[in-house]
Amino acid sequence: MSDSFIRMPTLSEIIGLSKNAIYDRMNPKSPRYDASFPKPVKLGSHSIAFLESEVKAWMDERISERQAA
């Protein structure tokens, strides 16, 4: 299976959250922390990306939760 990296601007556009909201979901000290949020992949000393398949799985989980409610 081939997987692609998604950089922050693209991730923000795909899931409809700002960069700051995404970082909040990744920060365990934030009240908006989401342990199920896709973990970033470090590409360099100051560069991260996300796996497309993990982002899609996270989005599918949100949809499933909505449908179950």
MOWO-V126191 format. One record per residue. RES is the residue in three letters. OMEGA is omega in whole degrees, 0 to 359 (* if undefined). NEAR is the number of other C-alpha atoms within 12 Angstrom. Layout:
BEGIN
RES:OMEGA:NEAR
RES:OMEGA:NEAR
END
This chain:
BEGIN
MET:178:5
SER:180:7
ASP:181:13
SER:173:17
PHE:175:25
ILE:178:28
ARG:187:23
MET:181:27
PRO:180:19
THR:178:21
LEU:179:33
SER:180:20
GLU:183:14
ILE:185:20
ILE:175:25
GLY:177:15
LEU:177:17
SER:177:17
LYS:180:19
ASN:178:18
ALA:177:21
ILE:179:30
TYR:175:25
ASP:180:19
ARG:181:23
MET:186:22
ASN:181:20
PRO:180:14
LYS:181:12
SER:175:15
PRO:179:13
ARG:180:17
TYR:179:18
ASP:182:20
ALA:181:16
SER:181:20
PHE:181:29
PRO:180:30
LYS:179:24
PRO:175:27
VAL:180:20
LYS:181:15
LEU:181:14
GLY:184:9
SER:180:7
HIS:186:9
SER:177:14
ILE:174:20
ALA:181:25
PHE:177:31
LEU:182:26
GLU:182:26
SER:179:19
GLU:177:23
VAL:179:30
LYS:179:22
ALA:179:18
TRP:178:24
MET:179:21
ASP:178:17
GLU:178:17
ARG:179:18
ILE:179:14
SER:179:12
GLU:180:11
ARG:182:10
GLN:180:9
ALA:183:8
ALA:*:7
END
